[in-house]
Amino acid sequence: MKTTMKFGITLLLMSGLLIVSCGQGPKEEPAAPEAAPAPPEPQITERYQVDDELNPLNVYRDYTKVYADSLNVQMYELILKPGDSIGMHEHLDHTVYVLEGGTVMVWPDGKEPVPYNMETGMAFLGGPLKDAAKNTGDTTVRLLITEIFRPRME
């Protein structure tokens, strides 16, 4: 009798657990994380417009050899013999590679002059800038310059 009673209680407990567990339904999957919002579209904050009077190719055309002027990129060689000078002009985003070095005096933004000893093989990368320059050395200076006309993005 004791075994029958134990069997009955066990059966009753198992039935109760079965009923309870069946009533719970399937477990819910955790919600997928929300996708991050897309970043805002970049906005053009400044368009490059160079005044023709300050365009380097207009200011010192006689000292240049133009290699390319397309797709908003100008590439040219600037050749300054000793004593040659170029007036105030405006660069955009630009690169300078020194093909033949020498000593140059530069007036950035029309301020106090700054002497530069440009060595062959040196390179520079710069943003928008107005300057004037003079070859103050006794060697011809040759620079390969690339002007990049591109809008500024925010």
Sine and cosine of phi, psi and omega as CSV:
sin_phi,cos_phi,sin_psi,cos_psi,sin_omega,cos_omega
0.00,0.00,-0.63,0.78,0.02,-1.00
-0.88,0.47,-0.63,0.77,0.00,-1.00
-0.92,0.39,-0.61,0.79,0.02,-1.00
-0.91,0.41,-0.63,0.78,-0.01,-1.00
-0.93,0.37,-0.68,0.73,0.03,-1.00
-0.89,0.46,-0.66,0.75,0.02,-1.00
-0.89,0.46,-0.67,0.75,-0.01,-1.00
-0.91,0.41,-0.69,0.72,0.00,-1.00
-0.91,0.41,-0.67,0.74,0.01,-1.00
-0.88,0.47,-0.69,0.73,0.02,-1.00
-0.89,0.46,-0.65,0.76,0.01,-1.00
-0.91,0.42,-0.69,0.72,0.02,-1.00
-0.90,0.43,-0.68,0.74,0.01,-1.00
-0.90,0.44,-0.66,0.75,0.02,-1.00
-0.90,0.45,-0.67,0.74,0.00,-1.00
-0.89,0.45,-0.69,0.73,0.03,-1.00
-0.90,0.43,-0.62,0.78,0.01,-1.00
-0.90,0.44,-0.69,0.72,0.00,-1.00
-0.90,0.43,-0.70,0.71,-0.03,-1.00
-0.91,0.42,-0.71,0.70,-0.06,-1.00
-0.94,0.35,-0.54,0.84,0.02,-1.00
-0.94,0.33,-0.45,0.89,-0.04,-1.00
-0.99,0.17,-0.14,0.99,-0.05,-1.00
-0.99,0.15,-0.39,0.92,-0.02,-1.00
0.97,0.25,0.04,-1.00,-0.04,-1.00
-0.94,0.33,0.51,-0.86,0.06,-1.00
-0.95,0.32,0.62,-0.78,0.01,-1.00
-0.99,0.11,0.65,-0.76,0.08,-1.00
-0.96,0.28,0.57,-0.82,0.06,-1.00
-0.89,0.45,0.56,-0.83,-0.02,-1.00
-0.91,0.42,0.62,-0.78,0.04,-1.00
-0.93,0.37,0.62,-0.79,0.02,-1.00
-0.89,0.45,0.54,-0.84,0.00,-1.00
-0.94,0.33,0.60,-0.80,0.03,-1.00
-0.93,0.37,0.61,-0.79,0.03,-1.00
-0.91,0.42,0.59,-0.81,0.02,-1.00
-0.91,0.42,0.54,-0.84,0.00,-1.00
-0.91,0.41,0.60,-0.80,0.03,-1.00
-0.91,0.41,0.44,-0.90,0.00,-1.00
-0.91,0.42,0.50,-0.87,0.03,-1.00
-0.90,0.43,0.66,-0.75,0.04,-1.00
-0.89,0.46,0.58,-0.81,0.00,-1.00
-0.92,-0.38,0.68,-0.74,0.07,-1.00
-0.96,0.29,0.85,-0.53,-0.03,-1.00
-0.98,-0.20,-0.34,0.94,-0.05,-1.00
-0.40,-0.92,0.76,-0.65,0.10,-1.00
-0.98,-0.18,0.64,-0.77,0.00,-1.00
-0.99,0.14,0.88,-0.48,0.12,-0.99
-0.76,-0.66,0.88,-0.47,0.03,-1.00
-0.98,-0.21,0.79,-0.62,0.08,-1.00
-0.86,0.51,0.74,-0.67,-0.02,-1.00
-0.82,0.58,-0.52,0.85,0.00,-1.00
-0.94,0.33,-0.34,0.94,0.00,-1.00
-0.95,-0.31,-0.03,1.00,0.02,-1.00
-0.90,0.43,0.84,-0.54,-0.05,-1.00
-0.79,0.61,-0.61,0.80,-0.03,-1.00
-0.95,0.32,-0.31,0.95,0.11,-0.99
-1.00,0.00,-0.60,0.80,-0.05,-1.00
-0.94,0.34,-0.72,0.70,-0.05,-1.00
-0.80,-0.60,0.70,0.72,0.00,-1.00
-0.82,0.57,-0.60,0.80,-0.05,-1.00
-0.92,0.39,-0.29,0.96,-0.03,-1.00
-0.97,-0.25,0.17,0.98,-0.11,-0.99
-0.86,-0.51,0.40,-0.92,0.18,-0.98
-0.81,-0.58,0.93,-0.37,-0.08,-1.00
-0.99,0.11,0.78,-0.63,0.03,-1.00
-0.98,-0.19,-0.60,0.80,-0.02,-1.00
-0.44,-0.90,0.57,-0.82,0.08,-1.00
-0.48,-0.88,0.97,0.25,-0.02,-1.00
-0.46,-0.89,0.30,-0.95,0.03,-1.00
0.78,0.62,0.62,0.78,0.03,-1.00
0.89,0.45,0.47,0.88,0.07,-1.00
-0.75,-0.66,0.75,-0.67,0.11,-0.99
-0.91,-0.42,0.75,-0.66,0.07,-1.00
-0.80,-0.59,0.80,-0.60,-0.03,-1.00
-0.50,-0.87,0.32,-0.95,0.07,-1.00
-0.97,-0.24,0.78,-0.63,0.07,-1.00
-0.98,-0.22,0.81,-0.58,-0.04,-1.00
-0.87,-0.50,0.92,-0.40,0.01,-1.00
-0.89,-0.45,0.91,-0.41,0.09,-1.00
-0.98,0.20,0.31,-0.95,0.02,-1.00
-0.79,0.61,0.77,-0.64,0.01,-1.00
1.00,0.00,-0.28,0.96,0.02,-1.00
-0.92,0.40,0.59,-0.80,0.07,-1.00
-0.69,-0.73,0.43,-0.90,0.04,-1.00
-0.81,-0.59,0.67,-0.74,-0.04,-1.00
-0.96,0.29,-0.01,-1.00,-0.02,-1.00
-0.84,0.54,0.77,-0.64,0.02,-1.00
-0.57,-0.82,0.17,-0.98,-0.08,-1.00
-0.84,-0.55,0.78,-0.63,0.12,-0.99
-0.98,-0.18,0.49,-0.87,0.15,-0.99
-0.99,-0.11,-0.47,-0.88,0.20,-0.98
-0.88,0.48,0.76,-0.65,-0.10,-0.99
-0.48,-0.88,0.34,-0.94,0.12,-0.99
-0.83,-0.55,0.47,-0.88,0.06,-1.00
-0.71,-0.70,0.78,-0.63,0.10,-1.00
-0.85,-0.52,0.78,-0.62,-0.06,-1.00
-1.00,0.08,0.94,-0.33,0.04,-1.00
-0.99,0.17,-0.67,0.75,0.09,-1.00
-0.67,-0.74,0.81,-0.58,-0.10,-0.99
-1.00,0.05,0.08,-1.00,0.02,-1.00
0.17,-0.98,-0.20,-0.98,-0.02,-1.00
-0.97,-0.26,0.78,-0.63,-0.05,-1.00
-0.74,-0.67,0.64,-0.77,0.12,-0.99
-0.98,-0.22,0.78,-0.63,-0.04,-1.00
-0.85,-0.52,0.69,-0.73,0.07,-1.00
-0.95,-0.30,1.00,0.01,-0.01,-1.00
-0.95,0.31,0.78,-0.63,0.00,-1.00
0.79,0.62,0.49,0.87,0.04,-1.00
0.95,0.30,0.23,0.97,-0.02,-1.00
-1.00,0.03,-0.28,-0.96,-0.01,-1.00
-0.83,0.55,0.63,-0.78,-0.01,-1.00
-0.93,0.37,0.53,-0.85,0.01,-1.00
-0.82,-0.57,0.84,-0.54,0.03,-1.00
-0.98,0.19,0.64,-0.77,0.05,-1.00
-0.80,-0.59,0.76,-0.65,0.16,-0.99
-0.98,-0.19,0.99,-0.15,-0.06,-1.00
-1.00,0.02,0.87,-0.50,0.01,-1.00
-0.99,-0.12,0.60,-0.80,0.03,-1.00
-0.81,0.58,0.74,-0.67,0.01,-1.00
1.00,-0.10,-0.19,0.98,0.05,-1.00
-0.94,0.34,0.41,-0.91,0.05,-1.00
-0.65,-0.76,0.48,-0.88,0.01,-1.00
-0.73,-0.68,0.50,-0.87,0.11,-0.99
-0.77,-0.64,0.79,-0.62,-0.06,-1.00
-0.61,-0.79,0.34,-0.94,0.08,-1.00
-1.00,-0.06,-0.23,-0.97,-0.01,-1.00
-0.83,0.56,0.68,-0.74,-0.09,-1.00
-0.32,-0.95,0.62,-0.79,0.17,-0.99
-0.94,-0.35,0.70,-0.71,0.04,-1.00
-0.38,-0.92,0.16,-0.99,0.14,-0.99
-0.73,-0.68,0.33,-0.94,-0.06,-1.00
-0.47,-0.88,0.35,-0.94,0.06,-1.00
-0.56,-0.83,0.68,-0.74,0.10,-1.00
-0.99,0.17,0.95,-0.32,-0.03,-1.00
-0.99,-0.16,0.03,1.00,-0.01,-1.00
-1.00,-0.07,-0.21,-0.98,-0.01,-1.00
-0.91,-0.41,0.30,0.95,0.07,-1.00
-0.81,-0.58,0.42,-0.91,0.08,-1.00
-0.96,0.28,0.73,-0.68,0.03,-1.00
-0.97,-0.24,0.77,-0.64,0.04,-1.00
-0.84,-0.54,0.84,-0.55,-0.02,-1.00
-0.85,-0.53,0.68,-0.74,0.14,-0.99
-0.99,-0.16,0.90,-0.44,-0.10,-1.00
-0.89,-0.45,0.67,-0.74,0.08,-1.00
-0.85,-0.53,0.84,-0.54,0.06,-1.00
-0.97,-0.23,0.75,-0.66,-0.05,-1.00
-0.90,-0.44,0.93,-0.38,0.03,-1.00
-1.00,0.01,0.97,-0.24,0.00,-1.00
-0.61,-0.79,0.48,-0.88,0.06,-1.00
-0.96,0.26,0.51,-0.86,0.10,-0.99
-0.99,0.12,0.69,-0.72,-0.01,-1.00
-0.93,-0.36,0.56,-0.83,0.04,-1.00
-0.99,-0.13,0.00,0.00,0.00,0.00
